[in-house]
Amino acid sequence: MVDLAWRVSPKTASGCLRNPSLLAGNMLSDTIATLLNVKGDQVYSISPEENALDEVALMARKGVAAVGVISNAQPAGIVSAKDFGQRVVLEGRSSEGTKVGDIMTSPVITVSPTTTVSEAMAVMTHNRIRHLPVMDKDEFAGIVAMGT
């Protein structure tokens, strides 16, 4: 089963599509905006100048697996727990001495609020990514995630 959930907090991480009954009807043809309206539009972000330890601490506090990276009031990338694990832990880097900008994914693949859930799932599958930022007029509007 595919799971597409808006990650805001552990309470809402139960997610819109984690519940199989929500797959009924036209959910796959609904827009990402519809999904965000159900789950909320809170986006957690961090500066590329912050250290990786701050990033993983933020994700732990907020109960999310990815955060947006903002530089000069503009989206600069996305950083996930997987990025931290691969680019800090497995490479033996210091989490306090490694900047978020050194481990973030950039440029980032995004969708718009008008993208359908089905199209977003196809983008994630095709690009082998789990977290997909939603951009609305050059601003983060949310992050959707796919899992099993």
Backbone torsions as a table, in degrees:
resi	resn	phi	psi	omega
1	MET	NA	142.8	177.9
2	VAL	-94.6	141.3	-177.7
3	ASP	-123.4	120.1	177.1
4	LEU	-120.3	110.1	-172.9
5	ALA	-133.1	141.2	173.9
6	TRP	-78.8	122.3	-177.0
7	ARG	-95.1	106.5	177.6
8	VAL	-118.3	-49.8	-178.6
9	SER	-156.0	168.2	177.4
10	PRO	-56.0	-32.8	-179.7
11	LYS	-65.0	-43.2	-178.2
12	THR	-93.0	-9.0	-179.9
13	ALA	-67.5	-10.5	173.4
14	SER	-59.5	-23.5	162.6
15	GLY	72.6	154.2	-177.4
16	CYS	-66.7	-41.3	-177.1
17	LEU	-103.8	5.0	172.2
18	ARG	-69.1	-23.1	177.6
19	ASN	-91.2	109.0	-176.0
20	PRO	-56.7	-27.6	-179.3
21	SER	-66.0	-22.2	179.3
22	LEU	-77.0	-8.6	176.9
23	LEU	-78.2	-12.7	-179.6
24	ALA	-65.9	158.0	177.3
25	GLY	76.7	-141.5	-173.0
26	ASN	-104.5	27.5	-175.6
27	MET	-53.0	-41.2	-178.0
28	LEU	-68.8	-22.3	177.5
29	SER	-94.2	-6.1	175.4
30	ASP	-66.8	158.9	178.2
31	THR	-86.1	161.8	175.0
32	ILE	-61.8	-33.6	176.9
33	ALA	-57.6	-40.5	178.1
34	THR	-62.4	-44.2	178.3
35	LEU	-61.9	-44.4	179.9
36	LEU	-66.6	-34.4	177.3
37	ASN	-63.9	-35.4	178.6
38	VAL	-72.2	-42.7	-171.8
39	LYS	-95.9	-14.7	-177.9
40	GLY	103.5	168.9	-175.9
41	ASP	-122.5	22.2	177.9
42	GLN	-67.7	127.2	175.7
43	VAL	-122.5	125.3	176.5
44	TYR	-92.1	139.6	-177.1
45	SER	-141.5	166.1	-178.9
46	ILE	-147.5	157.8	178.2
47	SER	-84.1	148.2	177.0
48	PRO	-66.2	-15.7	179.9
49	GLU	-84.4	-14.0	178.4
50	GLU	-70.1	158.4	179.1
51	ASN	-86.5	160.2	-175.0
52	ALA	-62.3	-30.1	177.4
53	LEU	-64.2	-39.7	176.6
54	ASP	-62.9	-38.3	-179.9
55	GLU	-64.3	-48.1	-178.2
56	VAL	-69.6	-32.1	176.3
57	ALA	-66.8	-40.9	177.2
58	LEU	-60.8	-46.5	-179.7
59	MET	-62.3	-39.4	179.2
60	ALA	-66.3	-43.9	179.6
61	ARG	-62.7	-38.5	-175.4
62	LYS	-91.9	-9.0	179.2
63	GLY	69.7	36.7	179.8
64	VAL	-122.4	163.4	-179.1
65	ALA	-109.2	-0.5	178.3
66	ALA	-157.2	148.6	176.5
67	VAL	-134.9	153.3	175.2
68	GLY	-76.0	152.6	175.9
69	VAL	-112.5	123.5	-176.4
70	ILE	-116.5	129.4	176.9
71	SER	-130.7	127.9	-178.7
72	ASN	52.3	44.5	178.3
73	ALA	63.0	17.3	179.2
74	GLN	-124.8	143.9	175.3
75	PRO	-61.1	129.8	-178.8
76	ALA	-114.5	-19.6	-177.9
77	GLY	169.8	-164.8	177.0
78	ILE	-140.7	146.8	177.6
79	VAL	-135.2	135.0	-175.8
80	SER	-122.6	170.7	175.3
81	ALA	-60.8	-34.7	177.7
82	LYS	-64.6	-42.0	176.2
83	ASP	-58.3	-45.4	179.3
84	PHE	-59.8	-47.9	-179.0
85	GLY	-61.9	-44.8	-177.4
86	GLN	-75.4	-41.4	-170.5
87	ARG	-97.9	-9.9	176.4
88	VAL	-116.5	-64.5	-174.7
89	VAL	-61.7	-56.1	-175.5
90	LEU	-68.5	-24.7	177.5
91	GLU	-90.6	1.1	177.0
92	GLY	68.1	27.5	179.8
93	ARG	-85.2	159.2	175.9
94	SER	-79.2	128.6	179.5
95	SER	-70.0	-25.3	177.4
96	GLU	-84.1	-25.2	-177.5
97	GLY	-98.1	-1.0	-179.1
98	THR	-104.5	128.1	179.8
99	LYS	-82.3	147.8	176.6
100	VAL	-56.3	-39.1	179.4
101	GLY	-60.3	-22.6	179.5
102	ASP	-83.4	-16.0	-177.3
103	ILE	-118.8	-8.1	-177.8
104	MET	-71.1	159.2	173.0
105	THR	-91.9	121.7	-179.3
106	SER	-156.9	138.8	-4.2
107	PRO	-67.2	155.6	-174.6
108	VAL	-100.0	142.5	175.3
109	ILE	-80.8	132.1	-176.8
110	THR	-134.2	168.1	169.9
111	VAL	-130.6	169.4	177.8
112	SER	-104.4	166.4	177.6
113	PRO	-60.5	-22.0	-179.1
114	THR	-84.5	-7.2	176.6
115	THR	-65.0	141.1	176.9
116	THR	-79.1	158.5	176.7
117	VAL	-57.4	-42.8	179.0
118	SER	-61.0	-44.0	178.8
119	GLU	-64.4	-40.5	178.8
120	ALA	-63.5	-41.2	177.6
121	MET	-62.3	-39.6	178.5
122	ALA	-65.6	-40.4	177.8
123	VAL	-61.3	-46.2	-179.5
124	MET	-64.7	-43.0	180.0
125	THR	-64.7	-47.8	-178.9
126	HIS	-60.8	-39.8	-176.6
127	ASN	-94.5	1.6	178.6
128	ARG	54.4	48.4	178.0
129	ILE	-122.8	154.1	-178.2
130	ARG	-106.5	-28.3	-177.9
131	HIS	-114.7	130.0	-173.9
132	LEU	-129.6	107.8	177.6
133	PRO	-66.3	144.7	175.9
134	VAL	-106.9	122.7	-177.7
135	MET	-110.7	135.0	176.0
136	ASP	-131.6	109.2	-179.2
137	LYS	54.3	53.5	176.9
138	ASP	64.1	21.0	175.9
139	GLU	-128.8	146.9	174.8
140	PHE	-65.8	125.4	176.5
141	ALA	-104.6	-12.6	-179.8
142	GLY	162.6	177.7	174.7
143	ILE	-136.0	127.2	174.6
144	VAL	-106.5	151.9	-177.4
145	ALA	-133.1	147.1	179.0
146	MET	-120.8	138.1	178.4
147	GLY	-157.3	-174.3	179.0
148	THR	-116.4	NA	NA
